[in-house]
């Protein structure tokens, strides 16, 4: 192999490792957010899910976060956690 091909292979390997590392870190952050929001849902009282909350709001949010994983946790964060802080 000539030097150019060897250099290109090295650059490709570095880019692939950075890409792989980015998604590993993103996965860890998504898992932490998921766990944090799941703990918040479990610890909230039934009437702390907004003005239209009822007895099933907690169960509904637990199901959403469990089934939608990181996306469900992100939705919960913006719709409930930031708007209605726990008392």
C-alpha positions in Angstrom: 0.0 0.0 0.0 1.2 3.4 -0.7 1.4 6.3 1.8 -1.8 8.0 0.6 -4.0 4.9 0.9 -2.5 4.2 4.4 -3.2 7.8 5.4 -6.8 7.7 4.2 -7.3 4.4 6.1 -6.1 6.1 9.3 -8.3 9.1 8.8 -11.3 6.8 8.2 -10.5 4.8 11.3 -10.3 8.0 13.4 -13.6 9.3 12.0 -15.3 6.0 12.6 -14.1 5.9 16.2 -15.3 9.5 16.8 -18.7 8.7 15.3 -19.0 5.5 17.4 -17.9 7.3 20.6 -20.5 10.1 19.9 -23.3 7.6 19.8 -22.1 5.8 22.9 -22.1 9.1 24.8 -25.5 10.0 23.4 -26.9 6.6 24.5 -25.6 7.1 28.0 -27.0 10.6 28.2 -30.4 9.3 26.9 -30.4 6.5 29.5 -29.6 9.0 32.3 -32.4 11.3 31.2 -34.8 8.3 30.9 -34.0 7.1 34.4 -34.2 10.6 35.9 -37.6 11.3 34.4 -38.9 7.8 35.4 -37.9 8.5 39.0 -39.6 11.9 38.8 -42.9 10.4 37.6 -42.9 7.8 40.3 -42.2 10.3 43.0 -44.8 12.9 41.9 -48.3 13.0 43.5 -51.3 12.4 41.2 -52.2 16.1 41.2 -48.8 17.4 40.1 -49.1 16.6 36.4 -50.8 19.9 35.4 -54.2 21.4 35.7 -56.0 18.6 33.9 -54.3 15.7 35.8 -56.4 12.9 37.2 -55.7 9.6 38.9 -54.4 7.9 35.7 -51.9 10.6 34.7 -49.1 9.0 36.6 -49.7 5.6 35.1 -50.0 7.1 31.6 -46.7 8.9 31.9 -45.0 5.8 33.3 -46.2 3.8 30.3 -45.2 6.5 27.8 -41.7 6.8 29.3 -41.2 3.0 29.4 -42.4 2.4 25.9 -40.9 5.5 24.1 -37.6 5.3 26.0 -35.5 8.5 25.5 -38.1 10.2 23.3 -40.8 9.7 26.0 -38.4 11.0 28.6 -37.7 14.1 26.5 -41.4 14.7 25.9 -42.1 14.4 29.6 -39.2 16.7 30.4 -40.6 19.5 28.3 -44.3 19.0 28.9 -44.4 18.2 32.7 -41.0 18.5 34.4 -40.2 22.1 33.3 -43.7 23.4 33.4 -44.8 21.9 36.7 -42.0 21.6 39.2 -42.5 19.3 42.2 -43.6 21.0 45.4 
